[in-house]
């Protein structure tokens, strides 16, 4: 880091990263649990003719968790799908400025979605919305959406601050922003990892 703001931004990025890692781990655990539940459903239905009652309802409610809980983590590591036909040709202030504009637009959209998703949760909580078969309450799943979007909004604001810092000082180290590699760099990284993996295999 070249400045005090960069150091503070780095600390904020690390703290937020811990929360994102936790949410991502929970989402992964949820997927694993649903896989085990699916195996149990197949065995019970085909072998014992005793399917799990309310299986569809459980899957329906649980899907929300692994669909949105990892979204801030993916944003942090730059793992989302990007169209870089134009931005991939930019460098320096132009690159960071374009990234800042895109991040600001994303933050605006997420900021608009949060209150609507919160109201959706509020209605489900107030009226006791539930699934059809086993009457499983849906408000916990609907609460996940505004929570995940709020974490994403904070991540976007942190990244926006990181991009604006680089617009002002393009020679500073990139902090709190994903470093997107070009195709050649990604290929080299994958080759290096594959060689290391072969070398460690007995």
Protein Blocks (a to p, Z undefined) as FASTA:
>chain_A
ZZfklmmmmmmmmmmmmmmmmmmmmmmmmmmmmmmmmmmmmmmmmmnopacehklmmmmm
mmmmmmmmmmmmmmmnopaccdfklmmmgghjllmmmmmmmmmmmmmmmmmmmmmmmmmm
mmmmmnopacfklopafklmmmmmmmmmmmmmmmmmmmmmmmmmmmmmmmbccehiacdd
dfklmmmmmmmmmmmmmmmpZZ
